[in-house]
Structure formats: C-alpha cells, structure tokens
Amino acid sequence: MTIIAGLMPTYVLAFRNRGFTHYAEHEFDRAIADYDVAIRLDPKNIPAYNDRGNIYQAKGDVDRAIADFSEAIRLNPSFAPPYGNRCLAYYAKGDFDRAIANCNKAIQLNPNYVPAYLNRGLPRQGNNDRAIADYVDVIRQKPLVTAYDDRSIAYFTKGD
C-alpha cells in the first residue's frame, strides 16, 4: 500500500486501505493520518469517515468518533453502519437511550445488519429480556460467539 500511495498520491482507496492496515496493527495515529488524507482527497467518502470513527473509538476518543459517524450519516442518512457504530460510541458515554435509538435506526434501514442487533443488546443489559431478544436475533441470523457470550451474561444477570 505504501508504494501505491507514494506512486498515486491522489488514490483515495490506497490511503483507506493502508489506514485500515495500520488500524488492524493498532497503529491508530498512523491509521488516522491516512484516513485524514483520504478524506482531504474525497470529503464525501462515507466509508472513510465511518472507518476513522471506529479508530477514534478504539483510541477512546468517543466525541471524535461520534463526530465522524455523524458526518457519515449526514452524507448518506440511508447507510446503516455509521448508526450501528454511533450506537457503541453513545453506549461508551453511558447515553443508553441515544445508543438504542441509533441501533434502531440501523435496523430500520437494514433489518439484516447483524452488528446493530449485537450492539443494541449492550445498552439493553438493564432490560435483560430485550437484550436476550437481540442476541437471539443475532444467533438466528449469524451465530456469533460474542452473541452467545453476551446472551449468557444477560441470562446470568437475570437470574436464569
């Protein structure tokens, strides 16, 4: 990726891909720098805002994550992933109502978007039956280990 980015300094996808590689290697500042370039080259690049928001979230900079997810949503209000990701950011801030509202919107836009059900279960842990229902929906659509783990925690917390 570095060679392509050097040879083609306006090739947005090269910067996004290299940024994703840095993110996967937990080199968050380098990843953000590449996404900054991608966004500067293409200010309407929705996946770049969404991905950079995920990196800010991983760094613990929740407010910047929310800002990037919100920009992705502003650019395309019909794209479900930024809503699902913003759900997690609001959850991290303890704003469960906004977290649930964002996951609800993601599910409304794409009922098959499994991460939104999984994410929505987290702020619903206070209402274990609703959290369990979300995890069951995930397991039906795509049996993820995380969903089984989270469902077992919800059952345990509920006393079942």
C-alpha positions, 0 to 999 in steps of 0.5 A, a space after each residue: 500500500 505504501 508504494 501505491 500511495 507514494 506512486 498515486 498520491 491522489 488514490 483515495 482507496 490506497 490511503 483507506 486501505 493502508 489506514 485500515 492496515 495500520 488500524 488492524 496493527 493498532 497503529 491508530 495515529 498512523 491509521 488516522 493520518 491516512 484516513 485524514 488524507 483520504 478524506 482531504 482527497 474525497 470529503 464525501 467518502 462515507 466509508 472513510 469517515 465511518 472507518 476513522 470513527 471506529 479508530 477514534 473509538 478504539 483510541 477512546 476518543 468517543 466525541 471524535 468518533 461520534 463526530 465522524 459517524 455523524 458526518 457519515 450519516 449526514 452524507 448518506 442518512 440511508 447507510 446503516 453502519 455509521 448508526 450501528 457504530 454511533 450506537 457503541 460510541 453513545 453506549 461508551 458515554 453511558 447515553 443508553 437511550 441515544 445508543 438504542 435509538 441509533 441501533 434502531 435506526 440501523 435496523 430500520 434501514 437494514 433489518 439484516 445488519 447483524 452488528 446493530 442487533 449485537 450492539 443494541 443488546 449492550 445498552 439493553 443489559 438493564 432490560 435483560 429480556 430485550 437484550 436476550 431478544 437481540 442476541 437471539 436475533 443475532 444467533 438466528 441470523 449469524 451465530 456469533 460467539 460474542 452473541 452467545 457470550 453476551 446472551 449468557 451474561 444477560 441470562 446470568 444477570 437475570 437470574 436464569 
